[in-house]
Amino acid sequence: MPKTLITLLFASAIAVTAAAQAPATATSTTATTSTIVTDADSHETREAFDSVLRRYPADVSRVLKLDPSLMTNQTYLANYPALASFLAQHPEVAHSPAFYLDRVSLPDDGRVENRTERVVRSTVQGIAVFCVFAIFIGALIWLVRTVIDHRRWSHVSKVQAEVHNKLLDRFTANEDLLAYIQTPAGKRFLESAPIALDGNPRAVSAPVGRILWSVQVGLVLASAGFGLQYVSRNIQVDVAQPFFAMGILAISIGAGFILSAVVSFVLSRKLGLWESPAAPADSTPAND
């Protein structure tokens, strides 16, 4: 008898506990379902609201984001019937304007860069730093070379002046000096400039050198412009415009250099500044 009583009491306790937990579980399930349905409805409403805003100029959505109180201003909404009808059917939009206007961007809003834009920005910054560094190193090398060449030129000039003085001191009479000056060797020695520092070949004449330099620079810039054009066609549209603009600018400058070279060549020929290369002398002995 006691065992039967204990068993009945234990079964009653289990039944009471199950009955108490069942409403709570049902309430939790209902709340979760309601939350999911509410979130889905909110996103659908936002999509519909965006569709309505796209019917009007972008300034309308920006004004509503700056001043959400206009959503309840019937005087303002009278100019936009479709928007007024939608807000009347969905009053929750005016209660949560930040959520429903989240996709509207203002001019002062910060924009997060995507991965491609970060890569392009880093690449451009790297190229700019490299160019500045290369210009600085080139200027430093040119300055050091100029100083060294000047010192060498000063030393050679001093040596040559001393040689001239010593040679002139060896002539005891004016007749000997005049006789030496009249000789070809004496003329070259007295009229000579400081000794050349290196054995570089004779420089090209001014018109030819400038024309060749213009053609080279123009071809290099034009090639760089076509390369930028190719890059702009194979990257995202958001970052392609700067590359396209730089390509057009490089091609235009390159074409300008090449055109200037052609004009310089024509003018040099007309003004007689263009020196045609001399024909090599025929060293073949004539037949008797």
Long-range contacts (C-beta under 8 A, 24 or more apart in sequence): 42-92, 42-99, 45-90, 45-92, 45-93, 45-100, 46-99, 46-100, 46-102, 46-103, 48-86, 48-90, 49-86, 49-90, 49-93, 49-100, 50-103, 52-82, 52-83, 52-86, 53-83, 53-104, 55-82, 56-80, 56-83, 61-101, 61-104, 62-104, 62-106, 64-97, 64-101, 64-104, 65-97, 65-101, 65-104, 65-106, 66-106, 68-94, 68-97, 68-98, 68-101, 71-97, 114-238, 116-235, 116-236, 116-238, 116-239, 117-238, 117-239, 120-235, 120-239, 120-242, 124-242, 149-197, 152-197, 153-194, 153-197, 156-194, 156-195, 156-197, 157-194, 160-192, 160-194, 160-195, 164-189, 164-190, 205-275, 206-273, 207-264, 207-265, 207-268, 207-273, 207-274, 208-274, 208-275, 210-264, 211-261, 211-264, 211-265, 211-268, 212-261, 214-257, 214-258, 214-260, 214-261, 214-264, 215-257, 215-258, 215-261, 217-254, 217-257, 218-253, 218-254, 218-255, 218-256, 218-257, 218-258, 218-261, 219-254, 219-258, 220-254, 221-250, 221-251, 221-253, 221-254, 221-257, 222-250, 222-251, 222-254, 222-255, 222-258, 223-254, 224-250, 224-254, 225-249, 225-250, 225-251, 225-252, 225-254, 226-251
